[in-house]
Amino acid sequence: MNRFLEHHDSSIRFVYSCFDRILLNAVIQPLQRPSTIVWFLREQQGVRGRLDQKFFRRLSGDYHDWVRQWAKQQNVEIIEPPDVRRENWVQPYYQQMTQDEGVAVILKTLEQANVAVSQPTTGEPHIELKPRRVWQYYFYVRDSSLGPLWLRVCPYFPFHARVCLNGHYWLAQRMRNVGIQFRQEDNAFLTCSDPQALQEYCDAFGPDILHFRLADVWLQELVPYFTEQQRLTYFHDLFMSQVEYCTNVIFDRRVSLSRLHDRLLDLNRTLGRPDKMSVIYGRRIPGETARTCRSRIAQYEEMPVLRCFYKNCSLKQYGRNGLGLRVEGTVNNTWDFRVPKALENLPTLREIMKPINDRYLDVQQDVLETYVDGGQLAQLRAPTQVGSRRVPELKLDDARLLAVMEALVQFAPLAVEGVFRSKDLHARVARALGKTTASYKSSQLRYDLSKLRAKGLVQKVEGTQGYRLTDEGYRVCLLFLKVHQRLLAPMTSATQQPSPTDLKLPEERRAKLDRLYVQLDRALQALSAEVGLRPAA
């Protein structure tokens, strides 16, 4: 378990990581060379005429006719869709289906694809694979194992195809088969009666399942050009075009996720810096690549999304369905991780992408813990309700509060296990304020102590008139005093009323403490520029 999950464990219901959206290219490998195309058509298909443009046009026309006849037999509509988000637009067709498996609708669109093109010559036409804008068919399928998916088939030889599916639907079907109770909303599980089994199924999802259902079942049915004997050699190979791998952290309450996500959005605007991305992706990022590393917050379907980029990869983080915090890694070119695109390498890609998501969450915890308020300072600065009485907040620049803290951490109150009475502090606090005990009254001291009691920094000793400074109270008092006396006061003075002569003083003649303050001032300027508060000097 990484530190982020460990830190928020009390608020988390369960966590799982799985493949989400997968986009595959399907090609018949032997038919990617012009010479092999000619040999196949001559020797395997017995074509004796000229392999000219009319021949390939007639070949695609036969496929168009087959699709129309097949759709009529299956009672499936062929539609040219409007310019809308298709995943949502086809949902009514899925809802009208009465069978567990089949095609819901076929969409016909004009798109670019690599097709065999005949170049006229004096002798035998020259065949090449060229990109052309042609009509293609999207078969929106409900598969009994993989769930909803689509296959795009190009009707032009050599029948390139594309497949899009989501791993969550396969997981849902597996859990139904074994009786695991779950609630799924979109592509996320918000409840699960057996999270351990869910993760085991996530890890079992692999290329064999996809090859069988996609290449051996659907593509064979939707590309009926080849004989059974020819399919032993001429079959569609699957290659990864885009792969999403997500880690879903499901919280037990909406408020837990909401507060955390708001803080993450606010604190992580510079998460895409090369040094952070190098940690997340586990790779050295050279100067050329570093220029493309960036992060941004975008609005996607009314959800704020934190997104950072590296080469052809990206990482997204966003809240989902009110309970899920999702980290979603996307790879558009597997060679960025030195992984070949063949689908057989999907398990290797999982071994790379899962640690990336884990390291992303680990870096998030760095941001939350190290230099950023984790909520404790906000609690100290917020008013506290004690019974019917409202106790004001603690302010870092409250002179009276700082004087009380200074008196509390001195040796005398701590000598008897931190127990003291208000009269023991009265003179010390007044002296720290530069006042007399007459101008700083005991009632004022008791009021100031009540603020510390409300925050649990000071406790009343039962049965006595004494108080005790708690361990946490001692540390908070020291922190407030150090920040104010050693940093806030001198830095504020130097910033608001800088001495002109200081700038003329040579570096070697300055006291060591002054030199450190100058370094701190420069670091604060750089920090301000980095978080976007002001341009760098």
Buried (B, 14 or more C-beta within 10 A) or exposed (E): EBBBBEBBEEBBBBBBBBBBBBBBBBBBBBBBEBEBBBEBBEEBEEBEEEBBEEBBEEBBEEBBEBBEEBBEEEEBEBBEEEEEEBEEBBEEBEEEBEEEEBBBBBBBBEEEBBBBBBEEEEEEBEBEBEEBEBBBBBBBBBBEBBBBBBBBBBBBBBBBBBBBBBBBBBBBBBBEEEEBEBEBEEBBBBBBEBBEBBBEBBEEBBBEBBBEBBBEBBBBEBBEBBEEEEBEEBBBBBBBBBBBBBBBBBBEEEEBBBEBBEBBBEBBBBBBBBEBBBBBBEBEBEEEBBEBBBBEBEEEEEEBBBBBBBBBBBBBBBBBBEBBBBBBBBBBBBEBBEBEBBBBBBEBBBEBBBBBBBBBBBBBBBBBEEEBEEEEBEBBEEEBEEEEEEBBBBBBEBEBBBBBBBBBBEEEBBEEEBBBEBEBBBEBBBBBBEBEBEEBEEEBBEEBBBBBBBBEBBBEBEEEEBBBBBEEBBEBBEEBBEEBEEEBEBBEEBEEEEEEEEEEEEEEEBEEEBEEBBEBBEEEBEEBEEEEEEEEE
